[in-house]
Amino acid sequence: MKKSLLVTIILLMAIAGVCPVQAQTAQPFDERLAGFELALEDMRQELKIPGMSAALVKDQELVWARGFGYADLENEVEATEETAYFLASVTKTFASTVLM
């Protein structure tokens, strides 16, 4: 349970770095997005997460979505932005973090 909370917090912090509140930034969005993708992949490998998907939404519009790793390791099926994951009780942690 603690690992899933840590992953959720790291993701929220990473997203905040990619999508700052201020409109003016020194680094173009594409460069920040590439760095964000690298950070997600590094985190996935470091935490030994077999597969995950992430998305960025701005003004209720999907800006970016991507899968990382494998949705099914045994059959080597890659994760995509549309991969469905069985999360069980992890959603409670995520929902409470979002509400805070």
CYANA upper distance limits for C-alpha pairs under 8 A (distance plus 0.5 A):
  1 MET  CA      5 LEU  CA      6.95
  1 MET  CA     90 VAL  CA      7.70
  1 MET  CA     93 THR  CA      8.41
  2 LYS  CA      6 LEU  CA      6.67
  3 LYS  CA      7 VAL  CA      6.71
  4 SER  CA      8 THR  CA      6.65
  4 SER  CA     90 VAL  CA      7.33
  4 SER  CA     93 THR  CA      8.13
  5 LEU  CA      9 ILE  CA      6.67
  5 LEU  CA     93 THR  CA      6.83
  5 LEU  CA     94 PHE  CA      7.60
  6 LEU  CA     10 ILE  CA      6.60
  7 VAL  CA     11 LEU  CA      6.58
  8 THR  CA     12 LEU  CA      6.70
  8 THR  CA     94 PHE  CA      7.06
  8 THR  CA     97 THR  CA      8.39
  9 ILE  CA     13 MET  CA      6.67
  9 ILE  CA     97 THR  CA      8.36
 10 ILE  CA     14 ALA  CA      6.55
 11 LEU  CA     15 ILE  CA      6.54
 11 LEU  CA     40 LEU  CA      8.37
 12 LEU  CA     16 ALA  CA      6.70
 13 MET  CA     17 GLY  CA      6.95
 14 ALA  CA     18 VAL  CA      6.96
 14 ALA  CA     36 PHE  CA      7.37
 15 ILE  CA     19 CYS  CA      6.55
 15 ILE  CA     36 PHE  CA      8.25
 15 ILE  CA     56 LEU  CA      8.15
 16 ALA  CA     20 PRO  CA      6.21
 18 VAL  CA     29 PHE  CA      8.07
 18 VAL  CA     32 ARG  CA      6.31
 18 VAL  CA     33 LEU  CA      6.88
 18 VAL  CA     36 PHE  CA      7.13
 27 GLN  CA     31 GLU  CA      7.09
 27 GLN  CA     32 ARG  CA      7.15
 28 PRO  CA     32 ARG  CA      6.96
 29 PHE  CA     33 LEU  CA      6.46
 30 ASP  CA     34 ALA  CA      6.67
 31 GLU  CA     35 GLY  CA      6.82
 32 ARG  CA     36 PHE  CA      6.60
 33 LEU  CA     37 GLU  CA      6.66
 34 ALA  CA     38 LEU  CA      6.82
 35 GLY  CA     39 ALA  CA      6.64
 36 PHE  CA     40 LEU  CA      6.65
 37 GLU  CA     41 GLU  CA      6.69
 38 LEU  CA     42 ASP  CA      6.55
 39 ALA  CA     43 MET  CA      6.53
 40 LEU  CA     44 ARG  CA      6.54
 41 GLU  CA     45 GLN  CA      6.73
 41 GLU  CA     68 PHE  CA      7.11
 42 ASP  CA     46 GLU  CA      6.52
 43 MET  CA     47 LEU  CA      6.49
 44 ARG  CA     48 LYS  CA      6.40
 44 ARG  CA     49 ILE  CA      5.52
 44 ARG  CA     50 PRO  CA      7.87
 44 ARG  CA     51 GLY  CA      7.95
 44 ARG  CA     52 MET  CA      8.23
 44 ARG  CA     68 PHE  CA      8.33
 44 ARG  CA     69 GLY  CA      8.39
 45 GLN  CA     49 ILE  CA      6.77
 45 GLN  CA     50 PRO  CA      8.39
 49 ILE  CA     69 GLY  CA      8.45
 50 PRO  CA     69 GLY  CA      6.25
 50 PRO  CA     70 TYR  CA      6.13
 50 PRO  CA     71 ALA  CA      7.61
 50 PRO  CA     73 LEU  CA      7.55
 51 GLY  CA     67 GLY  CA      7.92
 51 GLY  CA     68 PHE  CA      6.02
 51 GLY  CA     69 GLY  CA      4.74
 51 GLY  CA     70 TYR  CA      5.01
 51 GLY  CA     71 ALA  CA      5.81
 51 GLY  CA     72 ASP  CA      8.49
 51 GLY  CA     78 GLU  CA      8.26
 51 GLY  CA     79 ALA  CA      6.42
 52 MET  CA     67 GLY  CA      6.35
 52 MET  CA     68 PHE  CA      5.81
 52 MET  CA     69 GLY  CA      7.09
 52 MET  CA     70 TYR  CA      8.10
 52 MET  CA     71 ALA  CA      7.90
 52 MET  CA     79 ALA  CA      6.99
 53 SER  CA     65 ALA  CA      7.91
 53 SER  CA     66 ARG  CA      6.24
 53 SER  CA     67 GLY  CA      4.66
 53 SER  CA     68 PHE  CA      6.46
 53 SER  CA     79 ALA  CA      7.31
 53 SER  CA     80 THR  CA      6.89
 53 SER  CA     81 GLU  CA      5.88
 53 SER  CA     82 GLU  CA      8.27
 53 SER  CA     83 THR  CA      7.65
 54 ALA  CA     65 ALA  CA      6.20
 54 ALA  CA     66 ARG  CA      6.20
 54 ALA  CA     67 GLY  CA      6.95
 54 ALA  CA     81 GLU  CA      7.23
 55 ALA  CA     62 LEU  CA      7.82
 55 ALA  CA     63 VAL  CA      8.08
 55 ALA  CA     64 TRP  CA      5.99
 55 ALA  CA     65 ALA  CA      4.60
 55 ALA  CA     66 ARG  CA      7.05
 55 ALA  CA     81 GLU  CA      7.90
 56 LEU  CA     62 LEU  CA      6.63
 56 LEU  CA     63 VAL  CA      6.02
 56 LEU  CA     64 TRP  CA      5.65
 56 LEU  CA     65 ALA  CA      6.90
 57 VAL  CA     61 GLU  CA      5.85
 57 VAL  CA     62 LEU  CA      4.97
 57 VAL  CA     63 VAL  CA      5.87
 57 VAL  CA     64 TRP  CA      7.67
 58 LYS  CA     62 LEU  CA      7.01
 58 LYS  CA     63 VAL  CA      6.91
 65 ALA  CA     81 GLU  CA      5.91
 66 ARG  CA     80 THR  CA      6.34
 66 ARG  CA     81 GLU  CA      5.04
 67 GLY  CA     78 GLU  CA      8.15
 67 GLY  CA     79 ALA  CA      5.28
 67 GLY  CA     80 THR  CA      4.37
 67 GLY  CA     81 GLU  CA      5.27
 67 GLY  CA     82 GLU  CA      8.35
 67 GLY  CA     83 THR  CA      8.12
 68 PHE  CA     78 GLU  CA      7.94
 68 PHE  CA     79 ALA  CA      6.14
 68 PHE  CA     80 THR  CA      7.43
 69 GLY  CA     78 GLU  CA      6.45
 69 GLY  CA     79 ALA  CA      6.23
 70 TYR  CA     76 GLU  CA      6.80
 70 TYR  CA     77 VAL  CA      6.09
 70 TYR  CA     78 GLU  CA      4.61
 70 TYR  CA     79 ALA  CA      5.24
 71 ALA  CA     76 GLU  CA      8.20
 71 ALA  CA     77 VAL  CA      6.15
 71 ALA  CA     78 GLU  CA      5.92
 71 ALA  CA     79 ALA  CA      5.00
 71 ALA  CA     80 THR  CA      8.41
 71 ALA  CA     83 THR  CA      7.48
 71 ALA  CA     85 TYR  CA      8.46
 72 ASP  CA     76 GLU  CA      6.14
 72 ASP  CA     77 VAL  CA      5.49
 72 ASP  CA     78 GLU  CA      7.44
 72 ASP  CA     79 ALA  CA      8.30
 73 LEU  CA     77 VAL  CA      7.09
 79 ALA  CA     83 THR  CA      6.36
 87 LEU  CA     91 THR  CA      6.92
 89 SER  CA     93 THR  CA      7.99
 90 VAL  CA     94 PHE  CA      7.02
 91 THR  CA     95 ALA  CA      6.44
 92 LYS  CA     96 SER  CA      6.62
 93 THR  CA     97 THR  CA      6.66
 94 PHE  CA     98 VAL  CA      6.71
 95 ALA  CA     99 LEU  CA      6.68
 96 SER  CA    100 MET  CA      6.73
